[in-house]
Amino acid sequence: YTFEPHSSPLESNPWLKWAAIIGVWAFIGVVYTAPIYIEVRSEGMVHSAVRVFTWGILSWVAWAPFEPAIVWFARHFSLVGGAWKRSLPVHIPAFLISSALHSAAAVAIVLTVKPWDNMGPTTFWPRFLSRMQSSFAGDLLVYGGIVGVCYAIDYYRKFQEREYVATQLEAQLAQAQLDSLRMQLHPHFLF
């Protein structure tokens, strides 16, 4: 049996797929940034909402280019079952590289957008090293979240495939039963 997937617009149109990916990351950026902005406003600090939200959204959207690579690693080096022991040594450097690259992008974004009026060091390396240390756990959660969502989507697709095969088998069984009844109603004898 071959599974005949119902091609979604996201799967058939790469531009729409990337727009959806960026849209999801931008949404996460808004959800992340809104409480931060509300808190600093409630403390009497007046920062530009445009700059703060631009920083927050772009910092999260910066994960979008890494998502395909993380998904590729997740699918080719499974962390499910006993395979995780062989795959973990591949995922650790992949995580460290993606975290370092994302930190570099995030520092470039904060230095360009300048969301806070008094930001502290405005040179790249001190901010980059500081961010690498402070964002390690959060970046690990993001990496794990991407891998988890990837596995959830893959398992859902496998579930759909099994449902499709089961439906096809039921249809074939019903057809065979119908053919058997026809044979019983119209027997052919050789004399």
BAFI-3210 file (N, C-alpha, C; in Angstrom, 3 decimals, decimal comma, padded with zeros to 6 digits):
// residues 191
n [1|2|3|4|5|6|7|8|9|10|11|12|13|14|15|16|17|18|19|20|21|22|23|24|25|26|27|28|29|30|31|32|33|34|35|36|37|38|39|40|41|42|43|44|45|46|47|48|49|50|51|52|53|54|55|56|57|58|59|60|61|62|63|64|65|66|67|68|69|70|71|72|73|74|75|76|77|78|79|80|81|82|83|84|85|86|87|88|89|90|91|92|93|94|95|96|97|98|99|100|101|102|103|104|105|106|107|108|109|110|111|112|113|114|115|116|117|118|119|120|121|122|123|124|125|126|127|128|129|130|131|132|133|134|135|136|137|138|139|140|141|142|143|144|145|146|147|148|149|150|151|152|153|154|155|156|157|158|159|160|161|162|163|164|165|166|167|168|169|170|171|172|173|174|175|176|177|178|179|180|181|182|183|184|185|186|187|188|189|190|191]
n.u [000,834|000,446|000,803|-001,306|-000,789|-002,549|-001,782|-000,824|-001,260|000,985|002,993|003,266|003,930|006,754|007,215|004,975|005,267|007,650|006,716|004,816|006,480|008,104|006,066|005,125|007,403|007,546|005,165|005,706|007,737|006,298|004,635|006,581|007,824|005,844|005,076|007,504|007,757|005,466|006,083|008,421|007,307|005,451|007,143|007,857|009,697|010,375|010,449|010,865|008,148|008,051|010,747|011,346|009,531|010,294|012,910|012,336|010,728|012,366|014,531|013,463|012,564|014,986|015,569|014,407|016,016|017,623|015,976|015,325|017,774|017,982|015,705|016,439|018,637|017,219|015,597|017,416|019,131|017,911|016,379|014,770|013,726|016,178|018,028|018,942|021,323|023,352|022,871|022,983|025,696|025,900|023,907|024,652|026,938|025,572|023,545|025,136|026,425|024,207|023,141|025,232|025,357|022,772|022,919|024,836|023,404|021,283|022,634|023,626|021,191|020,188|022,145|021,770|019,015|018,652|016,884|016,632|017,095|019,381|021,755|024,095|027,179|028,181|029,531|030,310|031,609|031,798|029,043|028,170|029,543|028,491|025,782|025,857|026,427|024,232|022,001|022,063|020,497|017,894|018,162|018,656|016,177|014,645|015,834|015,288|012,505|011,961|012,864|011,084|008,547|008,953|009,105|006,524|004,944|005,863|005,017|002,270|001,827|002,538|000,516|-001,700|-001,085|-001,290|-003,999|-005,072|-004,190|-005,532|-008,177|-008,200|-007,758|-010,072|-011,972|-011,220|-011,693|-014,466|-015,243|-014,319|-015,959|-018,430|-018,090|-017,872|-020,434|-021,897|-020,970|-022,070|-024,781|-025,080|-024,167|-021,809|-021,833|-020,040|-020,912]
n.v [-001,182|002,196|005,278|007,954|011,033|013,912|016,702|019,575|023,145|024,346|022,433|022,215|024,733|026,489|029,170|029,896|028,099|029,048|031,558|030,836|029,607|031,781|033,432|031,991|032,111|034,895|035,385|034,047|035,732|038,116|037,270|036,703|039,221|041,082|040,886|041,721|044,333|045,478|045,233|046,885|049,314|049,589|050,049|052,592|053,150|054,497|053,282|052,934|051,469|050,400|049,862|048,040|045,898|045,267|044,384|042,116|040,489|040,102|038,836|036,357|035,483|035,071|032,442|031,023|030,499|028,441|026,377|024,428|022,977|021,938|020,326|018,541|017,250|016,112|014,247|012,596|011,730|010,206|010,804|009,138|006,278|003,679|004,809|007,273|007,237|006,895|009,100|011,434|012,419|013,715|015,612|017,355|019,002|020,169|021,584|023,380|024,864|025,992|027,473|029,285|030,649|031,720|033,344|035,186|036,387|037,457|039,301|041,040|042,026|043,330|045,306|046,746|047,518|048,652|048,467|049,326|052,256|052,786|050,723|049,464|047,723|048,412|047,037|044,227|041,667|041,538|041,565|039,348|037,152|037,333|036,886|034,280|032,779|033,381|032,604|029,909|027,771|028,521|028,466|025,759|024,716|025,747|024,463|021,786|021,989|022,450|020,013|018,292|019,153|018,515|015,681|015,185|016,017|014,201|011,757|012,161|012,187|009,537|008,265|009,136|007,858|005,157|005,095|005,580|003,285|001,324|002,004|001,500|-001,281|-002,133|-001,384|-003,065|-005,560|-005,422|-005,332|-007,848|-009,492|-008,818|-009,712|-012,444|-013,004|-012,514|-014,601|-016,729|-016,296|-016,470|-019,109|-020,899|-023,764|-026,482|-028,833]
n.w [000,000|-000,750|000,757|000,312|000,694|001,774|000,320|001,897|001,658|002,806|002,513|-000,213|-001,160|-000,905|-000,190|001,268|003,340|004,582|005,311|007,211|009,136|009,914|010,824|013,078|014,756|015,038|016,392|018,814|019,620|020,118|022,222|024,110|024,448|025,194|028,057|029,175|028,221|029,353|032,065|032,359|031,700|033,752|035,838|035,453|033,486|030,364|027,349|023,837|022,349|019,788|019,209|021,289|020,797|018,195|018,622|020,291|018,630|016,334|017,557|018,210|015,702|014,576|015,058|013,012|010,579|011,537|012,109|009,959|009,826|012,426|012,465|010,460|011,693|013,829|012,517|011,186|013,135|015,458|018,596|019,932|021,724|021,984|020,315|021,046|022,438|020,572|019,028|020,556|020,831|018,391|018,419|020,493|019,641|017,488|018,770|020,305|018,301|016,939|019,040|019,559|017,102|017,033|019,278|018,421|016,336|017,836|019,457|017,517|016,637|018,972|019,276|016,983|016,932|019,450|021,899|024,555|026,458|028,067|027,617|028,441|027,752|024,441|022,549|020,480|021,322|024,272|024,924|023,456|024,675|027,239|026,694|025,635|027,915|029,561|028,100|027,624|028,844|028,058|025,250|024,933|025,658|023,542|021,318|022,045|022,020|019,293|018,238|019,575|018,576|015,904|016,072|017,026|014,855|012,926|014,103|014,055|011,295|010,693|012,101|010,602|008,189|008,940|009,589|007,061|005,644|007,128|006,555|003,788|003,822|005,145|003,229|001,114|002,307|002,683|-000,017|-000,867|000,705|-000,363|-003,010|-002,450|-001,469|-003,796|-005,398|-004,052|-004,450|-007,241|-008,357|-010,374|-012,153|-013,407|-015,787]
ca.u [000,000|001,161|000,047|-001,575|-000,981|-003,276|-000,780|-001,316|-000,651|002,308|003,959|003,449|004,397|007,834|007,087|003,952|005,861|008,550|005,893|004,234|007,557|008,450|004,903|005,112|008,479|007,172|004,135|006,410|008,424|005,328|004,233|007,740|008,178|004,758|005,195|008,708|007,433|004,484|006,778|009,276|006,407|004,843|008,184|008,088|010,693|009,730|011,243|010,073|007,456|008,440|012,088|011,308|008,869|011,135|013,979|011,799|010,263|013,516|015,348|012,850|012,565|016,350|015,626|013,842|016,990|018,223|014,954|015,484|018,937|017,636|014,757|017,218|019,353|016,241|015,102|018,506|019,780|016,755|016,557|013,681|014,106|017,584|018,886|019,437|022,705|024,218|022,559|023,286|026,974|025,719|023,033|025,315|027,586|024,563|022,929|026,110|026,629|022,994|023,021|026,234|024,936|021,600|023,384|025,471|022,323|020,539|023,470|023,601|019,859|020,074|023,025|021,208|017,696|018,795|015,554|016,661|017,789|020,715|021,937|025,354|028,208|027,653|030,433|029,792|032,155|031,346|027,615|028,039|029,987|027,503|024,545|026,095|026,309|022,903|020,920|022,321|019,336|016,765|018,419|018,480|014,727|014,174|016,321|014,464|011,133|011,917|012,964|009,825|007,482|009,265|008,690|005,063|004,413|006,171|004,134|000,923|001,798|002,513|-000,832|-002,562|-000,771|-001,892|-005,445|-005,360|-004,003|-006,623|-009,376|-008,077|-007,949|-011,498|-012,679|-010,925|-012,396|-015,888|-015,391|-014,157|-017,168|-019,489|-017,823|-018,186|-021,906|-022,348|-020,658|-023,020|-026,081|-025,016|-023,111|-021,553|-021,469|-019,574|-021,515]
ca.v [000,000|003,473|006,326|009,106|012,160|015,089|017,758|020,840|024,284|024,608|021,471|022,388|026,075|026,825|030,546|029,865|027,369|029,971|032,608|030,237|029,434|033,117|033,890|031,332|032,694|036,278|035,293|033,736|036,966|039,047|036,713|036,849|040,625|041,864|041,050|042,506|045,737|045,916|045,352|048,077|050,482|049,713|050,564|053,985|053,317|054,764|052,842|052,905|050,191|049,891|049,262|046,873|044,788|044,894|043,557|040,836|039,677|039,708|037,884|035,029|035,121|034,637|030,974|030,439|029,887|027,245|025,340|023,294|022,169|021,207|019,279|017,532|016,468|015,329|013,125|011,701|011,238|010,136|010,792|008,313|004,903|003,444|005,515|008,532|007,077|007,129|010,391|012,558|013,074|014,547|016,735|018,315|020,072|020,885|022,562|024,421|025,734|026,789|028,436|030,343|031,467|032,499|034,397|036,214|037,120|038,226|040,447|041,980|042,657|044,265|046,446|047,527|048,065|049,415|048,543|049,972|053,540|052,648|049,295|048,894|047,623|048,475|046,329|042,887|040,518|041,408|041,201|037,985|036,216|037,395|036,247|032,837|032,191|033,559|032,034|028,489|026,945|028,884|027,952|024,307|024,492|026,024|023,346|020,625|022,235|022,223|018,556|017,709|019,453|017,710|014,298|015,161|016,079|012,916|010,729|012,420|011,722|008,070|007,907|009,331|006,802|003,912|005,230|005,434|001,870|000,582|002,296|000,768|-002,701|-002,321|-001,294|-004,299|-006,648|-005,282|-005,716|-009,300|-010,087|-008,599|-010,647|-013,779|-013,129|-012,614|-015,949|-017,651|-016,076|-016,857|-020,110|-021,427|-025,168|-027,119|-030,171]
ca.w [000,000|-000,730|001,425|-000,547|001,608|001,292|000,332|002,424|000,972|003,375|001,979|-001,655|-001,473|000,041|000,307|002,301|004,459|005,284|005,930|008,416|010,116|010,435|011,580|014,384|015,569|015,357|017,437|020,063|019,990|020,713|023,516|025,006|024,664|025,796|029,514|029,490|027,968|030,355|033,347|032,401|031,707|035,091|036,729|035,112|032,422|029,090|026,203|022,620|022,133|018,468|019,315|022,177|020,105|017,050|019,204|020,749|017,487|015,514|018,310|018,071|014,280|014,260|015,137|011,788|009,672|012,132|012,254|009,042|010,201|013,648|012,058|009,730|012,703|014,595|011,707|010,794|014,344|016,341|020,044|020,432|022,022|022,281|019,365|021,605|022,903|019,409|018,412|021,434|020,488|017,197|018,776|021,388|018,859|016,682|019,669|020,663|017,135|016,698|020,134|019,348|015,952|017,424|020,190|017,588|015,655|018,837|019,865|016,394|016,638|020,093|019,026|015,874|017,278|020,702|022,503|025,864|026,370|028,661|027,370|028,912|026,706|023,076|021,645|020,207|022,058|025,676|024,945|022,939|025,707|028,315|026,232|025,515|029,253|030,150|027,291|027,380|029,215|027,194|023,907|024,998|025,620|022,179|020,495|022,404|021,557|017,837|018,047|020,046|017,608|014,724|016,338|017,130|013,491|012,283|014,647|013,541|009,909|010,731|012,517|009,439|007,227|009,439|009,429|005,636|005,295|007,753|005,772|002,532|004,116|005,415|001,948|000,364|002,973|002,345|-001,425|-000,936|001,259|-001,343|-004,108|-001,950|-001,452|-005,198|-005,860|-003,436|-005,052|-008,641|-008,511|-011,713|-012,075|-014,630|-015,941]
c.u [000,876|000,238|-000,099|-001,844|-001,782|-002,326|-001,406|-000,655|000,747|003,362|004,243|004,004|005,486|007,738|006,068|004,476|006,776|007,778|005,260|005,291|007,911|007,298|004,825|006,184|008,148|006,110|004,766|007,144|007,505|004,923|005,353|007,952|007,105|004,880|006,427|008,399|006,465|005,166|007,645|008,440|005,810|005,850|008,583|009,146|009,970|010,701|010,317|009,465|007,873|009,799|012,080|010,673|009,652|012,266|013,456|011,403|011,455|014,417|014,778|012,812|013,954|016,518|015,184|014,891|017,617|017,247|015,111|016,665|018,638|016,677|015,499|017,976|018,388|015,780|016,203|019,247|018,732|017,152|015,479|014,186|015,583|018,546|019,505|020,893|023,702|024,047|022,950|024,634|026,911|024,907|023,727|026,065|026,597|023,871|023,886|026,340|025,402|022,805|023,997|025,827|023,716|021,998|024,047|024,417|021,570|021,324|023,497|022,271|019,769|020,969|022,505|019,923|017,761|017,445|015,513|017,513|019,194|021,058|023,215|026,336|027,589|028,625|030,008|030,288|031,748|029,880|027,416|028,409|029,000|026,223|024,710|025,929|024,879|021,793|021,070|021,083|018,136|016,941|018,272|016,999|014,168|014,581|015,481|013,024|010,983|011,967|011,652|008,672|007,694|008,791|007,170|004,423|004,661|005,268|002,698|000,797|001,764|001,135|-001,809|-002,347|-001,403|-003,406|-005,848|-005,260|-005,136|-007,929|-009,361|-008,303|-009,412|-012,308|-012,449|-011,625|-013,880|-016,136|-015,273|-015,386|-018,338|-019,318|-018,165|-019,688|-022,467|-022,120|-021,644|-024,398|-026,158|-023,929|-022,994|-021,080|-020,991|-020,189|-020,783]
c.v [001,243|004,514|007,495|010,308|013,265|016,266|019,059|021,976|024,598|023,689|021,721|023,756|026,489|028,243|030,611|029,143|028,297|031,095|032,087|030,075|030,780|033,677|033,282|031,929|034,135|036,304|034,994|034,981|037,977|038,568|036,855|038,311|041,409|041,972|041,858|043,994|046,272|046,127|046,608|049,356|050,685|050,222|051,989|054,223|053,487|054,407|052,777|051,516|049,575|049,206|048,003|045,682|044,349|043,996|042,173|039,924|039,198|038,703|036,474|034,566|034,647|033,124|030,327|029,835|028,602|026,072|024,187|022,394|021,343|020,066|018,168|016,643|015,574|014,103|012,135|011,096|011,240|010,102|009,950|006,894|004,791|004,195|006,776|008,433|007,332|008,536|011,589|013,215|013,926|015,787|017,768|019,381|020,852|021,947|023,710|025,394|026,598|027,825|029,593|031,248|032,311|033,620|035,530|037,054|038,002|039,449|041,487|042,731|043,691|045,487|047,338|048,240|048,968|049,588|049,300|051,239|053,485|051,152|048,706|048,793|047,603|047,861|044,862|041,829|040,440|040,989|039,765|036,964|036,178|036,666|034,739|032,158|032,245|032,866|030,545|027,631|027,243|028,359|026,434|023,944|024,718|024,883|022,096|020,776|021,999|020,725|017,886|017,939|018,645|016,276|014,190|015,177|014,759|011,806|010,921|011,945|010,195|007,570|008,040|008,231|005,480|003,945|005,019|003,967|001,043|000,794|001,535|-000,728|-003,014|-002,291|-002,556|-005,494|-006,603|-005,699|-007,235|-010,009|-009,951|-009,551|-012,072|-014,004|-013,265|-014,029|-016,963|-017,517|-016,563|-017,893|-020,571|-022,854|-025,653|-028,509|-030,946]
c.w [000,000|-000,121|000,480|000,345|000,948|001,428|000,829|001,655|001,500|002,782|000,502|-002,045|-000,475|000,588|001,434|003,546|005,267|005,946|007,223|009,511|010,751|011,261|012,971|015,291|015,954|016,462|018,792|020,558|020,643|022,105|024,548|025,404|025,407|027,316|029,932|029,325|029,016|031,708|033,402|032,380|033,087|036,113|036,377|034,047|031,098|027,970|025,000|022,418|020,799|018,548|020,175|021,460|018,870|017,522|019,573|019,600|016,671|016,235|018,213|016,629|013,855|014,406|013,822|010,854|010,217|012,207|011,262|009,394|011,446|013,327|011,315|010,720|013,479|013,825|011,347|011,984|015,457|017,810|020,718|020,656|022,368|021,384|019,960|022,042|021,768|018,853|019,264|021,127|019,211|017,555|019,661|020,592|017,994|017,526|019,978|019,512|016,893|017,798|019,947|018,189|016,293|018,375|019,418|016,883|016,647|019,305|018,753|016,358|017,758|019,881|017,906|016,277|018,511|021,413|023,823|025,771|026,963|028,667|027,946|027,759|025,306|022,076|021,592|021,179|023,516|025,777|024,481|024,010|026,877|027,916|026,113|026,877|029,768|029,364|027,034|027,662|028,330|025,778|023,856|024,966|024,220|021,252|020,757|021,958|020,068|017,554|018,452|019,087|016,329|014,918|016,434|015,744|012,771|012,791|014,175|012,095|009,838|011,145|011,350|008,406|007,662|009,307|007,966|005,210|005,883|006,990|004,450|002,740|004,411|004,124|001,125|000,979|002,648|000,897|-001,584|-000,387|000,296|-002,521|-003,695|-001,912|-002,857|-005,739|-005,280|-004,045|-006,502|-008,841|-009,973|-011,552|-013,418|-014,686|-016,979]
res [y|t|f|e|p|h|s|s|p|l|e|s|n|p|w|l|k|w|a|a|i|i|g|v|w|a|f|i|g|v|v|y|t|a|p|i|y|i|e|v|r|s|e|g|m|v|h|s|a|v|r|v|f|t|w|g|i|l|s|w|v|a|w|a|p|f|e|p|a|i|v|w|f|a|r|h|f|s|l|v|g|g|a|w|k|r|s|l|p|v|h|i|p|a|f|l|i|s|s|a|l|h|s|a|a|a|v|a|i|v|l|t|v|k|p|w|d|n|m|g|p|t|t|f|w|p|r|f|l|s|r|m|q|s|s|f|a|g|d|l|l|v|y|g|g|i|v|g|v|c|y|a|i|d|y|y|r|k|f|q|e|r|e|y|v|a|t|q|l|e|a|q|l|a|q|a|q|l|d|s|l|r|m|q|l|h|p|h|f|l|f]
***
